[in-house]
Amino acid sequence: MKYHREQLFGRWYNTDTDEKGIQTSEYAELAADGSFEITFLTFDDKGEVCDKVVELGDWGLVGDIHFTITKSELIAKELYAADLADSGNYHAYRVLQLDNQIFEYQHIETNEVYKLRRVADTVGHC
């Protein structure tokens, strides 16, 4: 299936709880210029943030393949350049579902599936 990059412009989120009860959240902003900012939060058992990592980089969509290149990380208000020679900063995914509310995709190598929901820009409107 072919998707259009424009479908991904905007803000997306996911919140999940693992088998140990640890809650994590992901907030992604995908810009029209191909840049991204993704914030990963981990919460303790009291619901307070115990870890926060912000990744910045480039993204793209070709057919049903979504890809990201992490170029820097913001940790504790310090910006660190990513090692662009590290293959761990490059990811490719197959899009499973993409519409105006849901973005579901699967990592090409690990087969892990992610499902994000669009963040509404206007509160209180359907």
N, C-alpha and C positions, 0 to 999 in steps of 0.2 A: 504494500500500500504506500502511496506517496502522500507525504504531509508537507505543509508549507511552514517555513520559518516563522512567519508572522503569527502563527497559532501559539507560539511559545513566548512571545513578547509579554512581559509582565512579571507578576510576583506569584510564587507557588509555595506551598508548605506541606509538611507531613509531620505527624507526631505518632510515636510508636512506643510500646513498652515491651521489653524483652522478657524471657522466661524467668529472670531473676528479679523482675519488677522495676528495672532501671528504665526511666523514661528518657527518650531522646526526641529532639525536634530538629527539623531542617527547614530553613527559609531560603528560598532561591529567588533571585531577581535576574531575569534574562533580558538584556537590553537589545534594541534593534541594531546597534553597532557591533554586535557579536561579543560583547563583554558580559561577564557574569560576576555576581557576588552571592556566595552561599554561606549562610551562617549555620553552624552545627552546635546545638546546645545539649548538654547532659544535665539531668536533674537528680538531686539526692532524694532520699526517702521522705524528706520534708517538703519536696516540691521546689526547692531552691536550686538555682543554677550552680553547678559545681565545676563545669567545664564549658568553655566557649571557644570555638575556632571559626574564623572567617576566612574563606578561600576566595581569591580573586583570579580571574583569568578570562579565557576566550571559550566560546561555545559555537556550535554549528549544527545544522540539520541538513542531511542530504538524503532524499528519499525517505526511508524509514530508519536511517542511522543518525543518532544523536551523539555528539562527541564533546568532550571538555578537555581543556588544557589549563591546568592550574599554574599560574605564574607567580603568585605571592600568597602569603598567609598573614593574617593579623592575629597576633596572640598577645593578650594582656596589653593592648594598645601599642604594640610594637609591630611594625611591618617588616616581614622577612621575605626576601626573594626566594622563590622556589628553585630547586635545582632542576633546570630544564633538561639535563642529561639523565635524570631519574625517570624511568618508565612509569613509576607510580603516579606521576603527575599527568598522565595521558589516559583517558578512558573513552571507550566507545560502547554504545548501547543500541539495542534494537527497540524501536518504539512499538509498544503493544496496543496502546490506546492513547488517542489525543483528540480532545474536543475542547469546548470553551470552559469546562470545569475540571477535567481529569487529564493528567499526564502520567501514563504508566509506561515503564521502560525496563528492559532487562540487560544487565551487563553482559557483553559479548564473551568475556573470559570466565567469569565466576558464575554466570547464570542467575545472580541475585536480582530479584525484581523489586522495583521501587514504584511507589504510587503517590504522586503529589496532587494536591487540590489547589485550584486557583484562589488567590486572595482577592476578594471583592474590593474594588476601588471605592464603591459607594455603599456605606453602611445603611442597612434597612431597606434596600431595594432588591427585588428578586431578579 
